[in-house]
Amino acid sequence: MDISYILNELGEDRSQYFNAVAPPIVQTSNFAFDTFEELRNAFANEDSNFLYSRGNNPTVDILSKKLAALDGAEDALVFNSGASAIYCSVMANVKSGDHIISVQKPYSWATRLFDNILPRFGVQTTYIDGTKIENFENAIRPETTVIYLETPNTLTYELQDLKAVADLAKSRGIITIVDNSYCTPLYQQPLALGIDLSLQSGTKYLGGHSDVLAGVLTGSKEMLKRIFNEQLLNTGSGISPFNAWLILRGLRTLPMRLEHISKSTRKVIDHLKNHPKIEKIIFPFDEDFPQLELAHRQMSGACGLFTILLKANTLDQIELFTYSLKHFLVAVSWGGHESLIMPQAAALKPEIFDANNESHRLARIYIGFEDPDYLIKDFEQALEVL
């Protein structure tokens, strides 16, 4: 299906809303029915009817169709945050006594689910180095039901071989879930490689303007119908019509935004690569990245997120460098118009900072819409403080 058709036409029956070019925000909690038969059908199949906007809604339905098509999926669910998509996708596939295999250091709210919530219900999680397929093979138990992936992760960008993991999991009857927030469906297609469920934070590139929270889950119609009826409806974690409309607006410009950000990022990285104050740059498409061949094999782009290892001796130096940047905001997340920096040291208590620990000197960079030369000049003056 052509991406231009998906982003600009799919799901948009304009004759139903006065031929408006932009789809409407159907800001209603409730829907009325003309007959008992219509009401009965809505009760029985709420995922495909409009009964109550906690579940399905016309604005959300347009967005769901587009997101499913972008991922090459049968269906999509849209949540009020990426954390909700993680929670519902995992909870739908475990029961007491089950076992999960997860890559090391996944997104923080996935970690809290695995470490703080699921153990209360007898579900255990084993964390592994996901860069080697044999680590998955060795971690599988008879009670393993889920393999949880995040490729690339969003600090040091380790990858997992999605096809190899999917093939292994299918041979053992294990469900695979991948967080695809870094790449978006435009730059990586997990379902085409055999993954069962692909999720992403719509807050990032899909929205694109840092003004909306959303999570996306795509997969088979059968599995998503079950997740809709059980996890999404019970947690009330579906997206609001207005936020769905904001994501629809963001999708219109998604390809051109990713292309612009990718080009700017490459230019900034090339300039910083040999800077005397930077020890290393970590980026999946960098020629020194240890999994470069795999990155090119399963990703078509890497976009705007990379990490620098600063040559710093003290925490004060890192803080001074961070706040010497005039055109980067110090913030989490990514995917909007604004360039960002997130120093890893900010998550540490000052007394445990150790300059010999590389992870303490990492700073994650996001390149936004600004001119790359404008950002390079900012880096140059800020790096002088080191």
Backbone hydrogen bonds in HBPLUS format (Angstrom, degrees):
<---DONOR---> <-ACCEPTOR-->    atom                        ^
c    i                          cat <-CA-CA->   ^        H-A-AA   ^      H-
h    n   atom  resd res      DA  || num        DHA   H-A  angle D-A-AA Bond
n    s   type  num  typ     dist DA aas  dist angle  dist       angle   num
A0005-TYR N   A0002-ASP O   3.10 MM   3  5.31 120.7  2.46 100.7 114.7     1
A0006-ILE N   A0002-ASP O   3.02 MM   4  6.38 158.8  2.07 152.3 158.6     2
A0007-LEU N   A0003-ILE O   2.97 MM   4  6.11 172.7  1.97 154.9 155.7     3
A0008-ASN N   A0004-SER O   3.08 MM   4  5.95 148.1  2.19 139.9 147.8     4
A0009-GLU N   A0005-TYR O   2.84 MM   4  5.14 149.8  1.93 140.7 145.1     5
A0010-LEU N   A0005-TYR O   2.93 MM   5  6.05 160.0  1.97 152.1 154.9     6
A0012-GLU N   A0009-GLU O   3.00 MM   3  5.53 162.0  2.03 144.0 144.8     7
A0016-GLN N   A0013-ASP O   2.89 MM   3  5.79 163.2  1.92 127.6 132.8     8
A0017-TYR N   A0014-ARG O   3.02 MM   3  5.34 156.5  2.07 108.4 115.8     9
A0019-ASN N   A0014-ARG O   2.76 MM   5  4.43 146.7  1.87 151.3 142.5    10
A0020-ALA N   A0017-TYR O   3.10 MM   3  6.13 164.0  2.12 130.0 133.1    11
A0027-GLN N   A0025-ILE O   2.95 MM   2  5.56 120.8  2.31 110.7  93.9    12
A0028-THR N   A0026-VAL O   2.97 MM   2  5.79 133.5  2.19 105.5  91.5    13
A0053-SER N   A0029-SER O   3.01 MM  24  4.99 159.9  2.05 124.0 130.5    14
A0039-LEU N   A0035-THR O   3.25 MM   4  6.54 159.0  2.29 145.3 150.8    15
A0040-ARG N   A0036-PHE O   2.78 MM   4  6.05 162.4  1.81 157.2 162.2    16
A0041-ASN N   A0037-GLU O   3.02 MM   4  6.20 160.4  2.06 146.6 151.5    17
A0042-ALA N   A0038-GLU O   3.03 MM   4  6.26 149.9  2.12 143.1 151.2    18
A0043-PHE N   A0039-LEU O   2.95 MM   4  6.25 157.7  2.00 153.7 159.2    19
A0044-ALA N   A0040-ARG O   3.01 MM   4  6.23 155.1  2.07 146.9 154.1    20
A0045-ASN N   A0041-ASN O   2.88 MM   4  5.94 139.8  2.05 142.6 152.9    21
A0048-SER N   A0045-ASN O   3.13 MM   3  5.77 151.4  2.21 115.3 122.4    22
A0049-ASN N   A0046-GLU O   3.46 MM   3  5.01 168.8  2.47  96.4  99.6    23
A0055-GLY N   A0052-TYR O   2.91 MM   3  5.96 164.6  1.94 135.2 137.9    24
A0061-ASP N   A0057-ASN O   2.77 MM   4  5.92 150.4  1.85 157.5 167.7    25
A0062-ILE N   A0058-PRO O   3.17 MM   4  6.43 152.8  2.25 144.8 149.4    26
A0063-LEU N   A0059-THR O   3.30 MM   4  6.61 164.5  2.33 146.4 150.0    27
A0064-SER N   A0060-VAL O   2.84 MM   4  6.08 159.0  1.88 152.8 159.1    28
A0065-LYS N   A0061-ASP O   3.12 MM   4  6.32 160.3  2.16 149.4 152.9    29
A0066-LYS N   A0062-ILE O   3.29 MM   4  6.60 158.6  2.34 148.2 153.3    30
A0067-LEU N   A0063-LEU O   2.97 MM   4  6.22 164.8  1.99 159.0 163.1    31
A0068-ALA N   A0064-SER O   2.95 MM   4  6.07 158.2  2.00 152.2 157.6    32
A0069-ALA N   A0065-LYS O   3.15 MM   4  6.27 161.2  2.19 143.0 148.1    33
A0070-LEU N   A0066-LYS O   2.93 MM   4  6.20 155.6  1.99 150.4 157.1    34
A0071-ASP N   A0067-LEU O   3.26 MM   4  6.41 147.7  2.37 140.1 146.9    35
A0073-ALA N   A0068-ALA O   2.81 MM   5  4.84 168.7  1.82 151.8 148.9    36
A0072-GLY N   A0069-ALA O   3.05 MM   3  4.89 154.0  2.12  99.3 107.5    37
A0075-ASP N   A0219-GLY O   3.23 MM 144  5.90 144.2  2.36 164.1 167.3    38
A0219-GLY N   A0075-ASP O   3.28 MM 144  5.90 158.0  2.33 148.2 151.4    39
A0077-LEU N   A0217-LEU O   2.80 MM 140  5.21 157.9  1.84 154.0 161.7    40
A0217-LEU N   A0077-LEU O   2.94 MM 140  5.21 154.1  2.01 154.9 157.5    41
A0239-ILE N   A0078-VAL O   3.28 MM 161  5.92 149.2  2.38 129.2 125.2    42
A0079-PHE N   A0215-GLY O   2.66 MM 136  4.70 167.6  1.67 142.7 147.1    43
A0215-GLY N   A0079-PHE O   3.10 MM 136  4.70 150.7  2.19 116.3 116.4    44
A0080-ASN N   A0237-SER O   2.77 MM 157  5.57 145.1  1.89 151.2 150.7    45
A0085-ALA N   A0081-SER O   3.35 MM   4  6.73 153.1  2.42 142.0 148.6    46
A0086-ILE N   A0082-GLY O   3.05 MM   4  6.39 154.4  2.12 150.4 157.1    47
A0087-TYR N   A0083-ALA O   2.94 MM   4  6.15 170.9  1.95 151.2 153.7    48
A0088-CYS N   A0084-SER O   2.93 MM   4  6.04 175.9  1.93 156.1 157.3    49
A0089-SER N   A0085-ALA O   3.08 MM   4  6.01 158.4  2.13 140.8 147.2    50
A0090-VAL N   A0086-ILE O   3.09 MM   4  6.20 161.9  2.12 155.7 159.8    51
A0091-MET N   A0087-TYR O   2.94 MM   4  5.98 169.7  1.95 155.2 158.2    52
A0092-ALA N   A0088-CYS O   3.09 MM   4  5.94 144.6  2.22 138.1 145.7    53
A0093-ASN N   A0090-VAL O   2.94 MM   3  5.49 159.6  1.99 117.5 124.2    54
A0098-ASP N   A0095-LYS O   3.04 MM   3  5.72 157.2  2.09 148.2 148.2    55
A0097-GLY N   A0122-GLY O   2.91 MM  25  5.10 144.4  2.03 109.8 121.3    56
A0124-GLN N   A0098-ASP O   3.20 MM  26  6.69 153.9  2.28 155.0 153.9    57
A0099-HIS N   A0143-GLU O   2.94 MM  44  5.53 138.3  2.12 137.8 131.6    58
A0145-THR N   A0099-HIS O   2.96 MM  46  6.06 154.0  2.03 161.1 162.0    59
A0100-ILE N   A0124-GLN O   2.81 MM  24  6.20 156.0  1.86 154.1 162.5    60
A0126-THR N   A0100-ILE O   2.85 MM  26  6.28 158.4  1.89 158.8 164.3    61
A0101-ILE N   A0146-VAL O   2.98 MM  45  6.39 161.8  2.01 155.5 161.0    62
A0148-TYR N   A0101-ILE O   2.71 MM  47  6.12 165.3  1.73 163.5 168.8    63
A0102-SER N   A0126-THR O   2.90 MM  24  6.13 168.1  1.91 154.3 157.1    64
A0128-ILE N   A0102-SER O   2.92 MM  26  6.36 149.3  2.01 155.4 165.2    65
A0103-VAL N   A0148-TYR O   3.19 MM  45  6.57 142.2  2.34 155.6 165.5    66
A0104-GLN N   A0128-ILE O   2.94 MM  24  5.43 127.0  2.23 158.9 151.4    67
A0110-ALA N   A0107-TYR O   2.92 MM   3  5.42 135.7  2.12 114.9 127.6    68
A0111-THR N   A0107-TYR O   3.06 MM   4  6.41 156.3  2.12 152.7 160.2    69
A0112-ARG N   A0108-SER O   2.98 MM   4  6.28 154.0  2.05 144.8 151.4    70
A0113-LEU N   A0109-TRP O   3.21 MM   4  6.20 149.3  2.31 128.3 135.9    71
A0114-PHE N   A0110-ALA O   2.96 MM   4  6.25 163.9  1.99 153.9 157.5    72
A0115-ASP N   A0111-THR O   2.78 MM   4  5.90 157.2  1.84 153.6 160.4    73
A0116-ASN N   A0112-ARG O   2.81 MM   4  5.23 156.4  1.87 135.5 142.9    74
A0118-LEU N   A0113-LEU O   3.00 MM   5  6.09 179.7  2.00 173.0 173.1    75
A0120-ARG N   A0117-ILE O   3.10 MM   3  5.73 143.9  2.24 117.0 126.2    76
A0121-PHE N   A0118-LEU O   2.88 MM   3  5.37 156.9  1.93 116.8 124.4    77
A0123-VAL N   A0118-LEU O   3.16 MM   5  5.19 164.5  2.19 132.3 130.8    78
A0122-GLY N   A0119-PRO O   3.17 MM   3  4.95 165.9  2.19 105.4 105.4    79
A0135-ASN N   A0132-LYS O   3.10 MM   3  5.65 147.1  2.22 111.1 119.8    80
A0136-PHE N   A0133-ILE O   3.06 MM   3  5.39 130.8  2.31 105.1 117.2    81
A0137-GLU N   A0133-ILE O   3.19 MM   4  6.59 161.4  2.23 150.5 155.4    82
A0138-ASN N   A0134-GLU O   2.93 MM   4  6.07 159.8  1.97 146.5 151.2    83
A0139-ALA N   A0135-ASN O   3.19 MM   4  6.19 134.5  2.41 131.2 141.6    84
A0139-ALA N   A0136-PHE O   3.16 MM   3  5.20 131.3  2.41  96.7 109.8    85
A0144-THR N   A0141-ARG O   3.14 MM   3  5.19 169.4  2.15 110.3 112.3    86
A0175-ILE N   A0145-THR O   2.96 MM  30  6.06 161.1  1.99 145.2 141.5    87
A0147-ILE N   A0175-ILE O   2.85 MM  28  6.27 152.8  1.92 161.2 167.6    88
A0177-ILE N   A0147-ILE O   2.98 MM  30  6.31 159.5  2.02 167.3 169.4    89
A0149-LEU N   A0177-ILE O   2.77 MM  28  6.03 160.4  1.81 158.8 165.3    90
A0179-ASP N   A0149-LEU O   2.93 MM  30  6.21 151.5  2.01 130.3 137.2    91
A0165-VAL N   A0161-ASP O   2.97 MM   4  6.17 165.3  1.99 160.6 165.0    92
A0166-ALA N   A0162-LEU O   2.85 MM   4  5.94 161.0  1.89 148.5 154.6    93
A0167-ASP N   A0163-LYS O   2.90 MM   4  6.05 160.6  1.93 150.2 155.1    94
A0168-LEU N   A0164-ALA O   3.06 MM   4  6.22 160.8  2.10 144.4 149.7    95
A0169-ALA N   A0165-VAL O   2.87 MM   4  6.05 167.2  1.89 154.1 157.8    96
A0170-LYS N   A0166-ALA O   2.95 MM   4  6.09 164.2  1.98 151.2 155.1    97
A0171-SER N   A0167-ASP O   3.18 MM   4  6.33 150.3  2.27 141.8 149.3    98
A0172-ARG N   A0169-ALA O   2.98 MM   3  5.23 146.0  2.10 103.4 114.0    99
A0174-ILE N   A0169-ALA O   2.90 MM   5  4.79 179.2  1.90 138.5 138.5   100
A0173-GLY N   A0170-LYS O   3.32 MM   3  5.00 162.0  2.35  96.7 102.0   101
A0197-LEU N   A0176-THR O   3.03 MM  21  6.35 152.5  2.11 153.6 161.7   102
A0178-VAL N   A0197-LEU O   2.98 MM  19  6.48 154.3  2.05 157.6 165.6   103
A0199-LEU N   A0178-VAL O   2.88 MM  21  6.17 167.9  1.90 169.6 170.2   104
A0180-ASN N   A0199-LEU O   2.67 MM  19  5.82 171.0  1.68 173.4 171.4   105
A0184-THR N   A0180-ASN O   3.04 MM   4  5.83 165.4  2.07 163.5 168.1   106
A0187-TYR N   A0184-THR O   3.20 MM   3  5.78 145.4  2.32 115.3 122.5   107
A0188-GLN N   A0184-THR O   3.18 MM   4  6.32 128.9  2.45 148.0 162.2   108
A0300-SER N   A0187-TYR O   2.82 MM 113  4.72 159.7  1.86 131.1 138.2   109
A0193-LEU N   A0190-PRO O   2.99 MM   3  5.18 141.8  2.14 102.6 114.1   110
A0195-ILE N   A0190-PRO O   3.18 MM   5  5.50 160.3  2.22 143.1 137.1   111
A0194-GLY N   A0191-LEU O   3.04 MM   3  5.11 162.7  2.07 106.2 110.5   112
A0198-SER N   A0218-THR O   3.07 MM  20  5.33 160.1  2.11 144.7 150.9   113
A0218-THR N   A0198-SER O   2.86 MM  20  5.33 159.5  1.90 153.1 160.1   114
A0200-GLN N   A0216-VAL O   3.03 MM  16  5.30 144.4  2.16 139.5 144.8   115
A0216-VAL N   A0200-GLN O   2.90 MM  16  5.30 158.3  1.95 158.4 162.3   116
A0204-LYS N   A0201-SER O   3.36 MM   3  5.95 159.1  2.41 111.0 115.0   117
A0202-GLY N   A0214-ALA O   2.83 MM  12  4.62 130.6  2.07 110.9 120.8   118
A0207-GLY N   A0202-GLY O   2.99 MM   5  5.92 138.8  2.16 153.6 162.0   119
A0208-GLY N   A0204-LYS O   2.94 MM   4  5.90 158.4  1.99 162.8 161.6   120
A0224-LEU N   A0220-SER O   3.01 MM   4  6.17 168.4  2.03 156.2 159.9   121
A0225-LYS N   A0221-LYS O   2.92 MM   4  5.91 148.1  2.02 143.5 151.4   122
A0226-ARG N   A0222-GLU O   3.34 MM   4  6.58 155.6  2.40 141.1 146.5   123
A0227-ILE N   A0223-MET O   3.02 MM   4  6.34 159.0  2.06 149.0 155.0   124
A0228-PHE N   A0224-LEU O   2.81 MM   4  5.91 154.7  1.87 144.8 151.9   125
A0229-ASN N   A0225-LYS O   3.00 MM   4  6.18 168.2  2.01 149.9 152.4   126
A0230-GLU N   A0226-ARG O   3.01 MM   4  6.07 147.2  2.12 146.6 155.1   127
A0231-GLN N   A0227-ILE O   2.92 MM   4  5.18 111.8  2.40 122.2 139.5   128
A0232-LEU N   A0227-ILE O   2.92 MM   5  6.22 166.3  1.94 155.5 160.1   129
A0233-LEU N   A0228-PHE O   3.11 MM   5  6.08 153.0  2.18 153.3 158.1   130
A0234-ASN N   A0230-GLU O   3.21 MM   4  5.89 148.9  2.31 132.3 141.5   131
A0235-THR N   A0231-GLN O   2.97 MM   4  5.97 155.4  2.03 151.1 156.6   132
A0236-GLY N   A0232-LEU O   2.94 MM   4  5.80 123.9  2.26 138.3 152.5   133
A0237-SER N   A0232-LEU O   3.33 MM   5  5.52 147.9  2.44 143.2 149.4   134
A0244-ALA N   A0240-SER O   2.94 MM   4  6.18 153.4  2.02 153.6 161.9   135
A0245-TRP N   A0241-PRO O   2.95 MM   4  6.19 150.4  2.04 145.4 153.3   136
A0246-LEU N   A0242-PHE O   3.01 MM   4  6.40 146.4  2.13 144.3 153.6   137
A0247-ILE N   A0243-ASN O   3.06 MM   4  6.38 153.1  2.13 145.7 152.0   138
A0248-LEU N   A0244-ALA O   2.95 MM   4  6.27 156.1  2.01 148.0 154.9   139
A0249-ARG N   A0245-TRP O   2.95 MM   4  6.25 156.2  2.01 147.2 153.2   140
A0250-GLY N   A0246-LEU O   2.97 MM   4  6.27 153.6  2.04 143.6 150.9   141
A0251-LEU N   A0247-ILE O   2.90 MM   4  6.17 149.8  1.99 153.0 160.7   142
A0253-THR N   A0250-GLY O   3.26 MM   3  5.96 142.7  2.41 116.4 123.2   143
A0254-LEU N   A0251-LEU O   3.16 MM   3  4.92 163.0  2.19 102.8 108.1   144
A0257-ARG N   A0253-THR O   2.95 MM   4  6.04 156.3  2.01 161.3 169.2   145
A0258-LEU N   A0254-LEU O   2.98 MM   4  6.14 170.2  1.99 162.5 164.1   146
A0259-GLU N   A0255-PRO O   3.01 MM   4  6.17 158.4  2.05 147.1 153.5   147
A0260-HIS N   A0256-MET O   3.01 MM   4  6.10 163.4  2.04 143.6 148.0   148
A0261-ILE N   A0257-ARG O   2.93 MM   4  6.09 170.9  1.94 156.3 159.0   149
A0262-SER N   A0258-LEU O   2.89 MM   4  5.92 158.0  1.94 145.6 152.1   150
A0263-LYS N   A0259-GLU O   3.10 MM   4  6.31 162.4  2.14 149.3 153.0   151
A0264-SER N   A0260-HIS O   3.04 MM   4  6.27 164.8  2.06 152.5 156.9   152
A0265-THR N   A0261-ILE O   2.87 MM   4  5.99 159.8  1.91 150.9 156.8   153
A0266-ARG N   A0262-SER O   3.07 MM   4  6.24 161.7  2.10 148.3 152.6   154
A0267-LYS N   A0263-LYS O   3.17 MM   4  6.41 154.8  2.23 145.4 151.8   155
A0268-VAL N   A0264-SER O   2.98 MM   4  6.27 159.1  2.03 152.8 158.3   156
A0269-ILE N   A0265-THR O   2.88 MM   4  6.08 168.1  1.90 157.6 160.8   157
A0270-ASP N   A0266-ARG O   2.96 MM   4  6.06 162.6  1.99 145.7 150.8   158
A0271-HIS N   A0267-LYS O   3.17 MM   4  6.36 147.2  2.29 139.7 147.7   159
A0272-LEU N   A0268-VAL O   2.99 MM   4  6.25 155.9  2.05 150.6 157.5   160
A0273-LYS N   A0269-ILE O   2.85 MM   4  5.67 134.1  2.06 152.3 162.8   161
A0275-HIS N   A0272-LEU O   2.97 MM   3  5.12 170.0  1.98 119.7 119.8   162
A0278-ILE N   A0275-HIS O   3.08 MM   3  5.47 166.4  2.09 117.4 121.6   163
A0311-LYS N   A0277-LYS O   3.02 MM  34  5.33 163.6  2.05 147.5 142.4   164
A0279-GLU N   A0309-LEU O   2.75 MM  30  5.38 145.6  1.86 163.8 173.0   165
A0309-LEU N   A0280-LYS O   2.81 MM  29  5.06 156.6  1.87 157.1 156.2   166
A0282-ILE N   A0307-THR O   2.78 MM  25  5.09 167.7  1.79 156.4 159.8   167
A0307-THR N   A0282-ILE O   3.06 MM  25  5.09 164.6  2.08 145.7 150.5   168
A0286-ASP N   A0283-PHE O   2.96 MM   3  5.32 168.4  1.97 123.1 125.0   169
A0289-PHE N   A0286-ASP O   2.98 MM   3  5.33 166.3  2.00 116.9 121.0   170
A0292-LEU N   A0289-PHE O   3.19 MM   3  5.30 142.3  2.34 126.8 121.0   171
A0295-ALA N   A0291-GLN O   2.92 MM   4  6.17 159.8  1.96 157.1 163.9   172
A0296-HIS N   A0292-LEU O   3.01 MM   4  6.29 162.0  2.04 155.9 158.7   173
A0297-ARG N   A0293-GLU O   3.01 MM   4  6.18 139.2  2.18 138.0 150.1   174
A0297-ARG N   A0294-LEU O   3.06 MM   3  4.86 119.9  2.44  90.0 106.0   175
A0298-GLN N   A0294-LEU O   3.03 MM   4  6.25 153.8  2.10 158.6 161.4   176
A0299-MET N   A0295-ALA O   2.85 MM   4  5.43 133.9  2.06 145.0 154.5   177
A0367-ILE N   A0304-GLY O   3.00 MM  63  5.08 156.4  2.06 138.1 145.5   178
A0306-PHE N   A0365-ILE O   3.05 MM  59  5.41 162.1  2.09 152.1 157.7   179
A0365-ILE N   A0306-PHE O   2.71 MM  59  5.41 174.4  1.71 169.1 170.8   180
A0308-ILE N   A0363-ALA O   2.95 MM  55  5.41 165.8  1.97 150.5 151.5   181
A0363-ALA N   A0308-ILE O   2.93 MM  55  5.41 147.8  2.04 153.2 162.2   182
A0310-LEU N   A0361-ARG O   3.06 MM  51  5.56 166.3  2.08 155.8 151.5   183
A0319-GLU N   A0315-LEU O   2.98 MM   4  6.28 161.9  2.01 154.9 159.9   184
A0320-LEU N   A0316-ASP O   2.85 MM   4  6.00 159.9  1.89 148.3 154.2   185
A0321-PHE N   A0317-GLN O   2.87 MM   4  6.08 162.9  1.90 151.5 156.0   186
A0322-THR N   A0318-ILE O   2.93 MM   4  6.08 164.2  1.95 148.2 152.9   187
A0323-TYR N   A0319-GLU O   3.06 MM   4  6.27 166.4  2.08 153.2 155.5   188
A0324-SER N   A0320-LEU O   2.92 MM   4  5.93 111.4  2.40 136.3 152.9   189
A0324-SER N   A0321-PHE O   3.12 MM   3  5.03 148.6  2.22  97.5 107.1   190
A0325-LEU N   A0322-THR O   3.41 MM   3  5.79 153.6  2.48 102.5 109.5   191
A0329-LEU N   A0339-SER O   2.99 MM  10  6.39 164.8  2.01 149.8 145.3   192
A0341-ILE N   A0329-LEU O   2.89 MM  12  6.22 145.1  2.01 156.5 158.5   193
A0331-ALA N   A0341-ILE O   3.23 MM  10  6.29 139.0  2.41 139.1 150.4   194
A0369-PHE N   A0337-HIS O   2.95 MM  32  5.12 173.7  1.95 131.9 131.4   195
A0340-LEU N   A0366-TYR O   2.95 MM  26  4.96 150.3  2.04 130.8 140.3   196
A0366-TYR N   A0340-LEU O   2.94 MM  26  4.96 164.0  1.97 140.6 139.6   197
A0342-MET N   A0364-ARG O   2.85 MM  22  5.06 151.0  1.93 146.1 153.6   198
A0364-ARG N   A0342-MET O   2.95 MM  22  5.06 162.4  1.98 137.3 131.5   199
A0346-ALA N   A0343-PRO O   3.17 MM   3  5.75 155.2  2.23 113.4 119.7   200
A0344-GLN N   A0362-LEU O   2.83 MM  18  5.50 167.3  1.85 150.6 154.9   201
A0347-ALA N   A0344-GLN O   3.07 MM   3  5.80 162.3  2.10 120.1 125.2   202
A0348-LEU N   A0345-ALA O   3.02 MM   3  5.27 164.1  2.04 112.9 116.8   203
A0352-ILE N   A0349-LYS O   2.95 MM   3  5.76 161.4  1.99 129.0 134.3   204
A0353-PHE N   A0350-PRO O   3.30 MM   3  5.56 165.5  2.32 109.6 113.9   205
A0357-ASN N   A0354-ASP O   2.92 MM   3  5.44 160.6  1.96 117.0 123.5   206
A0360-HIS N   A0357-ASN O   2.94 MM   3  5.60 148.0  2.04 119.6 128.4   207
A0361-ARG N   A0358-GLU O   2.89 MM   3  5.37 153.0  1.96 114.8 123.5   208
A0374-TYR N   A0371-ASP O   3.07 MM   3  5.30 124.7  2.39 106.0 119.7   209
A0375-LEU N   A0371-ASP O   3.25 MM   4  6.68 148.4  2.36 149.0 157.9   210
A0376-ILE N   A0372-PRO O   2.83 MM   4  6.09 154.2  1.90 152.0 160.0   211
A0377-LYS N   A0373-ASP O   3.05 MM   4  6.21 161.8  2.08 147.5 150.9   212
A0378-ASP N   A0374-TYR O   3.37 MM   4  6.54 147.0  2.48 131.4 139.9   213
A0379-PHE N   A0375-LEU O   2.93 MM   4  6.29 156.1  1.99 151.3 157.4   214
A0380-GLU N   A0376-ILE O   2.94 MM   4  6.22 161.6  1.98 152.5 157.5   215
A0381-GLN N   A0377-LYS O   3.17 MM   4  6.44 164.4  2.19 150.3 152.3   216
A0382-ALA N   A0378-ASP O   3.08 MM   4  6.23 157.7  2.13 149.1 155.7   217
A0383-LEU N   A0379-PHE O   2.86 MM   4  5.93 158.5  1.91 159.3 163.9   218
A0385-VAL N   A0382-ALA O   3.25 MM   3  6.03 165.0  2.27 118.5 122.0   219
A0386-LEU N   A0383-LEU O   3.17 MM   3  5.69 156.9  2.22 113.3 119.4   220
